[in-house]
Amino acid sequence: MSLKTTFAVHWQYGVATHSGLFQTTNEDRSLLRIGVTDQGEPYAAAAIADGMGGSGDGGMASETALAAVKLWLDEQLPGLLNAGPGWKPLAISAERLFHSVNGQLIELGKRGGRRIGTTLTLILLLNETYYLCHTGDCRVYKVTRSNRVRLLTKDQSWASEQVRKGRLSLQQVRKHPKRHVLLHCLGMQTELKLIARTGFYTPNDRFLLCSDGFYDRVTDLGIERILKAEDGAGLGLQPLCDLLLDRALDRQSNDNISVLMLRPAAARITPWRRFIHRCKNFYMLFPVEWRK
């Protein structure tokens, strides 16, 4: 399934999702919000969640998470973006949001007599800086003009932990029966371990959000090869999302697949204004990092 509309005043985007070849339900959810601050600065917010639990419980968990994100975007984000430079107030509010969703899911699980959970990844873009908050194993990539991909998130999964500790290779974990086991997510533990970071982007950069059903079949190098191969065709982000989804299906993905791409529509910020924006947000680029 894909969205037809791919262009807004300040942003271009595309979204595609599929239940996977061997799944009857799709428990992935994604959300995109595009707006303008009171000062006339365009911003974008995107979120992706991959529910767990089976029998529809995962869908309930991811739906609950994104409903809470939408409410936060409606009620909290406008005031936070208009509060002044720097991401600190917004970062504090976003982390409270994640803790609130975690509590909601734990309570829902108690009422239903079973635990339900979901990953959740949120990114906000404003004035060529981004803020990202994440738990679980969905991913956010920054894609440069030359189609090089840089992973901005950190998979909180058993398999990725084994690779980071040098116990297993990437090739070994791809076929390991525990490769989808999560160490951290929402709804399963009272204590959260969130990953948050900030950074810069340019008008030529794109952001790719995806669930593990996608990158389990299409590697980082595979993404780069697909984007480079299609670069000369001048495809918009929606056709690119559809193409990436098809590649995962071609490789027999047996999990839900979701991809979302986003980029500024044009370079509207002058070099001087870019310098001012970066100075305003610079002090926030170090404290957030890979904290917690």
Contacts in CASP RR format, 6 or more apart in sequence:
PFRMAT RR
TARGET T0000
AUTHOR 0000-0000-0000
METHOD contacts of the structure
MODEL  1
MSLKTTFAVHWQYGVATHSGLFQTTNEDRSLLRIGVTDQGEPYAAAAIAD
GMGGSGDGGMASETALAAVKLWLDEQLPGLLNAGPGWKPLAISAERLFHS
VNGQLIELGKRGGRRIGTTLTLILLLNETYYLCHTGDCRVYKVTRSNRVR
LLTKDQSWASEQVRKGRLSLQQVRKHPKRHVLLHCLGMQTELKLIARTGF
YTPNDRFLLCSDGFYDRVTDLGIERILKAEDGAGLGLQPLCDLLLDRALD
RQSNDNISVLMLRPAAARITPWRRFIHRCKNFYMLFPVEWRK
1 16 0 8 1.000
1 17 0 8 1.000
1 18 0 8 1.000
2 14 0 8 1.000
2 15 0 8 1.000
2 16 0 8 1.000
2 17 0 8 1.000
2 238 0 8 1.000
2 241 0 8 1.000
2 242 0 8 1.000
2 245 0 8 1.000
3 14 0 8 1.000
3 15 0 8 1.000
3 16 0 8 1.000
3 238 0 8 1.000
4 238 0 8 1.000
6 12 0 8 1.000
6 13 0 8 1.000
6 14 0 8 1.000
6 236 0 8 1.000
6 237 0 8 1.000
6 238 0 8 1.000
7 13 0 8 1.000
7 265 0 8 1.000
8 34 0 8 1.000
8 265 0 8 1.000
9 34 0 8 1.000
9 42 0 8 1.000
9 265 0 8 1.000
10 34 0 8 1.000
10 35 0 8 1.000
10 36 0 8 1.000
10 42 0 8 1.000
10 44 0 8 1.000
10 264 0 8 1.000
10 265 0 8 1.000
10 266 0 8 1.000
10 268 0 8 1.000
11 34 0 8 1.000
11 42 0 8 1.000
11 44 0 8 1.000
11 262 0 8 1.000
11 263 0 8 1.000
11 264 0 8 1.000
11 265 0 8 1.000
12 236 0 8 1.000
12 237 0 8 1.000
12 262 0 8 1.000
12 263 0 8 1.000
12 264 0 8 1.000
12 265 0 8 1.000
13 32 0 8 1.000
13 34 0 8 1.000
13 44 0 8 1.000
13 237 0 8 1.000
13 238 0 8 1.000
13 260 0 8 1.000
13 261 0 8 1.000
13 262 0 8 1.000
13 263 0 8 1.000
14 237 0 8 1.000
14 238 0 8 1.000
14 240 0 8 1.000
14 241 0 8 1.000
14 260 0 8 1.000
14 261 0 8 1.000
14 262 0 8 1.000
15 30 0 8 1.000
15 32 0 8 1.000
15 238 0 8 1.000
15 241 0 8 1.000
15 258 0 8 1.000
15 259 0 8 1.000
15 260 0 8 1.000
15 261 0 8 1.000
16 238 0 8 1.000
16 241 0 8 1.000
16 242 0 8 1.000
16 244 0 8 1.000
16 245 0 8 1.000
16 257 0 8 1.000
16 258 0 8 1.000
16 259 0 8 1.000
17 26 0 8 1.000
17 28 0 8 1.000
17 30 0 8 1.000
17 245 0 8 1.000
17 256 0 8 1.000
17 257 0 8 1.000
17 258 0 8 1.000
17 259 0 8 1.000
18 26 0 8 1.000
18 245 0 8 1.000
18 248 0 8 1.000
18 249 0 8 1.000
18 256 0 8 1.000
18 257 0 8 1.000
18 258 0 8 1.000
19 25 0 8 1.000
19 26 0 8 1.000
19 256 0 8 1.000
20 26 0 8 1.000
20 213 0 8 1.000
20 249 0 8 1.000
20 253 0 8 1.000
20 254 0 8 1.000
20 255 0 8 1.000
20 256 0 8 1.000
20 257 0 8 1.000
21 249 0 8 1.000
21 252 0 8 1.000
21 253 0 8 1.000
21 254 0 8 1.000
22 254 0 8 1.000
23 254 0 8 1.000
23 255 0 8 1.000
23 256 0 8 1.000
25 54 0 8 1.000
25 56 0 8 1.000
25 59 0 8 1.000
26 256 0 8 1.000
27 50 0 8 1.000
27 51 0 8 1.000
27 52 0 8 1.000
27 53 0 8 1.000
27 54 0 8 1.000
27 56 0 8 1.000
27 58 0 8 1.000
27 59 0 8 1.000
27 61 0 8 1.000
27 62 0 8 1.000
27 256 0 8 1.000
28 48 0 8 1.000
28 49 0 8 1.000
28 50 0 8 1.000
28 51 0 8 1.000
28 62 0 8 1.000
28 211 0 8 1.000
28 256 0 8 1.000
28 257 0 8 1.000
28 258 0 8 1.000
29 48 0 8 1.000
29 49 0 8 1.000
29 51 0 8 1.000
29 59 0 8 1.000
29 62 0 8 1.000
29 63 0 8 1.000
29 65 0 8 1.000
29 66 0 8 1.000
29 258 0 8 1.000
30 46 0 8 1.000
30 47 0 8 1.000
30 48 0 8 1.000
30 49 0 8 1.000
30 66 0 8 1.000
30 209 0 8 1.000
30 258 0 8 1.000
30 260 0 8 1.000
31 45 0 8 1.000
31 46 0 8 1.000
31 47 0 8 1.000
31 48 0 8 1.000
31 66 0 8 1.000
31 69 0 8 1.000
31 70 0 8 1.000
32 44 0 8 1.000
32 45 0 8 1.000
32 46 0 8 1.000
32 260 0 8 1.000
32 262 0 8 1.000
33 44 0 8 1.000
33 45 0 8 1.000
33 46 0 8 1.000
33 70 0 8 1.000
33 73 0 8 1.000
33 77 0 8 1.000
34 42 0 8 1.000
34 43 0 8 1.000
34 44 0 8 1.000
34 45 0 8 1.000
35 42 0 8 1.000
35 43 0 8 1.000
35 44 0 8 1.000
36 42 0 8 1.000
36 43 0 8 1.000
37 43 0 8 1.000
37 78 0 8 1.000
37 81 0 8 1.000
37 82 0 8 1.000
37 126 0 8 1.000
38 78 0 8 1.000
38 82 0 8 1.000
39 82 0 8 1.000
41 81 0 8 1.000
41 126 0 8 1.000
41 127 0 8 1.000
42 126 0 8 1.000
42 264 0 8 1.000
42 268 0 8 1.000
43 81 0 8 1.000
43 124 0 8 1.000
43 125 0 8 1.000
43 126 0 8 1.000
44 124 0 8 1.000
44 125 0 8 1.000
44 126 0 8 1.000
44 262 0 8 1.000
45 73 0 8 1.000
45 77 0 8 1.000
45 122 0 8 1.000
45 123 0 8 1.000
45 124 0 8 1.000
45 125 0 8 1.000
46 122 0 8 1.000
46 123 0 8 1.000
46 207 0 8 1.000
46 209 0 8 1.000
46 260 0 8 1.000
46 262 0 8 1.000
47 66 0 8 1.000
47 69 0 8 1.000
47 120 0 8 1.000
47 121 0 8 1.000
47 122 0 8 1.000
47 123 0 8 1.000
48 119 0 8 1.000
48 120 0 8 1.000
48 121 0 8 1.000
48 138 0 8 1.000
48 209 0 8 1.000
48 210 0 8 1.000
48 211 0 8 1.000
48 258 0 8 1.000
48 260 0 8 1.000
49 61 0 8 1.000
49 62 0 8 1.000
49 65 0 8 1.000
49 66 0 8 1.000
49 118 0 8 1.000
49 119 0 8 1.000
49 120 0 8 1.000
49 121 0 8 1.000
49 138 0 8 1.000
50 62 0 8 1.000
50 118 0 8 1.000
50 119 0 8 1.000
50 136 0 8 1.000
50 137 0 8 1.000
50 138 0 8 1.000
50 211 0 8 1.000
50 212 0 8 1.000
50 256 0 8 1.000
50 258 0 8 1.000
51 58 0 8 1.000
51 59 0 8 1.000
51 61 0 8 1.000
51 62 0 8 1.000
51 116 0 8 1.000
51 117 0 8 1.000
51 118 0 8 1.000
51 119 0 8 1.000
52 58 0 8 1.000
52 61 0 8 1.000
52 116 0 8 1.000
52 117 0 8 1.000
52 118 0 8 1.000
52 119 0 8 1.000
52 182 0 8 1.000
52 185 0 8 1.000
53 61 0 8 1.000
53 114 0 8 1.000
53 115 0 8 1.000
53 116 0 8 1.000
53 117 0 8 1.000
57 114 0 8 1.000
57 116 0 8 1.000
57 117 0 8 1.000
58 116 0 8 1.000
58 117 0 8 1.000
58 118 0 8 1.000
59 118 0 8 1.000
60 108 0 8 1.000
60 116 0 8 1.000
61 105 0 8 1.000
61 108 0 8 1.000
61 116 0 8 1.000
61 117 0 8 1.000
61 118 0 8 1.000
61 186 0 8 1.000
61 187 0 8 1.000
62 118 0 8 1.000
64 101 0 8 1.000
64 104 0 8 1.000
64 105 0 8 1.000
64 108 0 8 1.000
64 118 0 8 1.000
65 101 0 8 1.000
65 105 0 8 1.000
65 118 0 8 1.000
65 120 0 8 1.000
65 186 0 8 1.000
68 97 0 8 1.000
68 100 0 8 1.000
68 101 0 8 1.000
68 104 0 8 1.000
69 97 0 8 1.000
69 101 0 8 1.000
69 120 0 8 1.000
69 122 0 8 1.000
72 93 0 8 1.000
72 94 0 8 1.000
72 97 0 8 1.000
76 93 0 8 1.000
76 97 0 8 1.000
77 90 0 8 1.000
77 124 0 8 1.000
80 89 0 8 1.000
80 90 0 8 1.000
80 93 0 8 1.000
81 90 0 8 1.000
81 126 0 8 1.000
83 89 0 8 1.000
83 90 0 8 1.000
85 280 0 8 1.000
85 281 0 8 1.000
86 280 0 8 1.000
86 281 0 8 1.000
86 283 0 8 1.000
86 284 0 8 1.000
87 129 0 8 1.000
87 131 0 8 1.000
87 198 0 8 1.000
87 281 0 8 1.000
87 284 0 8 1.000
87 288 0 8 1.000
88 284 0 8 1.000
88 287 0 8 1.000
90 124 0 8 1.000
90 131 0 8 1.000
91 131 0 8 1.000
91 133 0 8 1.000
91 196 0 8 1.000
91 198 0 8 1.000
91 284 0 8 1.000
91 288 0 8 1.000
94 122 0 8 1.000
94 131 0 8 1.000
94 133 0 8 1.000
94 196 0 8 1.000
95 133 0 8 1.000
95 194 0 8 1.000
95 196 0 8 1.000
97 122 0 8 1.000
98 120 0 8 1.000
98 133 0 8 1.000
98 135 0 8 1.000
98 186 0 8 1.000
98 192 0 8 1.000
98 194 0 8 1.000
99 192 0 8 1.000
101 120 0 8 1.000
101 186 0 8 1.000
101 187 0 8 1.000
102 186 0 8 1.000
102 187 0 8 1.000
102 189 0 8 1.000
102 190 0 8 1.000
102 192 0 8 1.000
103 187 0 8 1.000
103 190 0 8 1.000
105 116 0 8 1.000
105 117 0 8 1.000
105 118 0 8 1.000
105 186 0 8 1.000
105 187 0 8 1.000
106 115 0 8 1.000
106 187 0 8 1.000
106 190 0 8 1.000
108 116 0 8 1.000
109 115 0 8 1.000
109 116 0 8 1.000
109 187 0 8 1.000
115 187 0 8 1.000
115 188 0 8 1.000
116 187 0 8 1.000
117 185 0 8 1.000
117 186 0 8 1.000
117 187 0 8 1.000
117 188 0 8 1.000
118 185 0 8 1.000
118 186 0 8 1.000
118 187 0 8 1.000
119 135 0 8 1.000
119 136 0 8 1.000
119 137 0 8 1.000
119 138 0 8 1.000
119 182 0 8 1.000
119 185 0 8 1.000
119 186 0 8 1.000
119 211 0 8 1.000
120 134 0 8 1.000
120 135 0 8 1.000
120 136 0 8 1.000
120 138 0 8 1.000
120 185 0 8 1.000
120 186 0 8 1.000
121 132 0 8 1.000
121 133 0 8 1.000
121 134 0 8 1.000
121 135 0 8 1.000
121 136 0 8 1.000
121 138 0 8 1.000
121 139 0 8 1.000
121 140 0 8 1.000
121 153 0 8 1.000
121 209 0 8 1.000
122 132 0 8 1.000
122 133 0 8 1.000
122 134 0 8 1.000
123 130 0 8 1.000
123 131 0 8 1.000
123 132 0 8 1.000
123 140 0 8 1.000
123 152 0 8 1.000
123 207 0 8 1.000
123 209 0 8 1.000
124 130 0 8 1.000
124 131 0 8 1.000
124 132 0 8 1.000
125 201 0 8 1.000
125 207 0 8 1.000
125 262 0 8 1.000
125 264 0 8 1.000
127 269 0 8 1.000
127 277 0 8 1.000
127 280 0 8 1.000
127 281 0 8 1.000
128 200 0 8 1.000
128 201 0 8 1.000
128 202 0 8 1.000
128 203 0 8 1.000
128 269 0 8 1.000
128 274 0 8 1.000
128 277 0 8 1.000
128 278 0 8 1.000
129 198 0 8 1.000
129 199 0 8 1.000
129 200 0 8 1.000
129 201 0 8 1.000
129 277 0 8 1.000
129 278 0 8 1.000
129 281 0 8 1.000
129 285 0 8 1.000
130 198 0 8 1.000
130 199 0 8 1.000
130 200 0 8 1.000
130 201 0 8 1.000
130 207 0 8 1.000
131 196 0 8 1.000
131 197 0 8 1.000
131 198 0 8 1.000
131 288 0 8 1.000
132 140 0 8 1.000
132 152 0 8 1.000
132 153 0 8 1.000
132 195 0 8 1.000
132 196 0 8 1.000
132 197 0 8 1.000
132 198 0 8 1.000
133 194 0 8 1.000
133 195 0 8 1.000
133 196 0 8 1.000
134 140 0 8 1.000
134 153 0 8 1.000
134 154 0 8 1.000
134 194 0 8 1.000
134 195 0 8 1.000
134 196 0 8 1.000
135 156 0 8 1.000
135 184 0 8 1.000
135 185 0 8 1.000
135 186 0 8 1.000
135 192 0 8 1.000
135 193 0 8 1.000
135 194 0 8 1.000
135 195 0 8 1.000
136 155 0 8 1.000
136 156 0 8 1.000
136 157 0 8 1.000
136 182 0 8 1.000
136 184 0 8 1.000
136 185 0 8 1.000
137 155 0 8 1.000
137 156 0 8 1.000
137 157 0 8 1.000
137 160 0 8 1.000
137 182 0 8 1.000
137 212 0 8 1.000
138 153 0 8 1.000
138 209 0 8 1.000
138 210 0 8 1.000
138 211 0 8 1.000
138 212 0 8 1.000
139 151 0 8 1.000
139 152 0 8 1.000
139 153 0 8 1.000
139 155 0 8 1.000
139 208 0 8 1.000
139 209 0 8 1.000
139 210 0 8 1.000
139 212 0 8 1.000
139 215 0 8 1.000
140 151 0 8 1.000
140 152 0 8 1.000
140 153 0 8 1.000
140 207 0 8 1.000
140 208 0 8 1.000
140 209 0 8 1.000
141 149 0 8 1.000
141 150 0 8 1.000
141 151 0 8 1.000
141 152 0 8 1.000
141 207 0 8 1.000
141 208 0 8 1.000
141 210 0 8 1.000
141 220 0 8 1.000
141 223 0 8 1.000
142 149 0 8 1.000
142 150 0 8 1.000
142 152 0 8 1.000
142 201 0 8 1.000
142 205 0 8 1.000
142 206 0 8 1.000
142 207 0 8 1.000
142 208 0 8 1.000
143 149 0 8 1.000
143 150 0 8 1.000
143 205 0 8 1.000
143 206 0 8 1.000
143 207 0 8 1.000
143 208 0 8 1.000
143 223 0 8 1.000
143 227 0 8 1.000
144 150 0 8 1.000
144 204 0 8 1.000
144 205 0 8 1.000
145 202 0 8 1.000
145 204 0 8 1.000
145 205 0 8 1.000
147 224 0 8 1.000
147 227 0 8 1.000
147 228 0 8 1.000
147 231 0 8 1.000
148 224 0 8 1.000
149 208 0 8 1.000
149 220 0 8 1.000
149 223 0 8 1.000
149 224 0 8 1.000
149 227 0 8 1.000
151 220 0 8 1.000
152 197 0 8 1.000
153 195 0 8 1.000
154 160 0 8 1.000
154 195 0 8 1.000
154 290 0 8 1.000
155 212 0 8 1.000
156 182 0 8 1.000
156 183 0 8 1.000
156 184 0 8 1.000
156 185 0 8 1.000
156 193 0 8 1.000
156 195 0 8 1.000
157 179 0 8 1.000
157 180 0 8 1.000
157 181 0 8 1.000
157 182 0 8 1.000
157 183 0 8 1.000
157 212 0 8 1.000
158 178 0 8 1.000
158 179 0 8 1.000
158 181 0 8 1.000
158 182 0 8 1.000
158 183 0 8 1.000
159 168 0 8 1.000
159 173 0 8 1.000
159 176 0 8 1.000
159 178 0 8 1.000
159 179 0 8 1.000
159 180 0 8 1.000
159 181 0 8 1.000
160 173 0 8 1.000
161 183 0 8 1.000
162 168 0 8 1.000
162 173 0 8 1.000
162 176 0 8 1.000
163 169 0 8 1.000
163 170 0 8 1.000
163 173 0 8 1.000
168 176 0 8 1.000
173 179 0 8 1.000
174 216 0 8 1.000
179 216 0 8 1.000
180 212 0 8 1.000
180 255 0 8 1.000
182 188 0 8 1.000
184 192 0 8 1.000
184 193 0 8 1.000
186 192 0 8 1.000
193 292 0 8 1.000
194 292 0 8 1.000
195 290 0 8 1.000
195 291 0 8 1.000
195 292 0 8 1.000
196 288 0 8 1.000
196 291 0 8 1.000
196 292 0 8 1.000
197 288 0 8 1.000
197 289 0 8 1.000
197 290 0 8 1.000
198 281 0 8 1.000
198 284 0 8 1.000
198 285 0 8 1.000
198 288 0 8 1.000
199 285 0 8 1.000
200 278 0 8 1.000
200 285 0 8 1.000
201 207 0 8 1.000
203 263 0 8 1.000
203 264 0 8 1.000
203 266 0 8 1.000
203 267 0 8 1.000
203 268 0 8 1.000
203 269 0 8 1.000
204 263 0 8 1.000
204 267 0 8 1.000
205 263 0 8 1.000
205 264 0 8 1.000
206 237 0 8 1.000
206 261 0 8 1.000
206 262 0 8 1.000
206 263 0 8 1.000
207 261 0 8 1.000
207 262 0 8 1.000
207 263 0 8 1.000
208 223 0 8 1.000
208 259 0 8 1.000
208 260 0 8 1.000
208 261 0 8 1.000
209 258 0 8 1.000
209 259 0 8 1.000
209 260 0 8 1.000
209 261 0 8 1.000
209 262 0 8 1.000
210 244 0 8 1.000
210 257 0 8 1.000
210 258 0 8 1.000
210 259 0 8 1.000
210 260 0 8 1.000
211 255 0 8 1.000
211 256 0 8 1.000
211 257 0 8 1.000
211 258 0 8 1.000
211 259 0 8 1.000
212 255 0 8 1.000
213 248 0 8 1.000
213 253 0 8 1.000
213 255 0 8 1.000
213 256 0 8 1.000
213 257 0 8 1.000
213 258 0 8 1.000
214 244 0 8 1.000
214 245 0 8 1.000
214 248 0 8 1.000
214 253 0 8 1.000
214 257 0 8 1.000
214 258 0 8 1.000
214 259 0 8 1.000
216 248 0 8 1.000
216 253 0 8 1.000
216 255 0 8 1.000
217 247 0 8 1.000
217 248 0 8 1.000
217 251 0 8 1.000
217 252 0 8 1.000
217 253 0 8 1.000
218 226 0 8 1.000
218 244 0 8 1.000
218 247 0 8 1.000
218 248 0 8 1.000
218 251 0 8 1.000
223 244 0 8 1.000
226 243 0 8 1.000
226 244 0 8 1.000
226 247 0 8 1.000
227 240 0 8 1.000
230 240 0 8 1.000
230 243 0 8 1.000
235 243 0 8 1.000
237 261 0 8 1.000
237 262 0 8 1.000
237 263 0 8 1.000
240 261 0 8 1.000
241 259 0 8 1.000
241 260 0 8 1.000
241 261 0 8 1.000
244 259 0 8 1.000
245 257 0 8 1.000
245 259 0 8 1.000
248 257 0 8 1.000
249 257 0 8 1.000
269 277 0 8 1.000
END
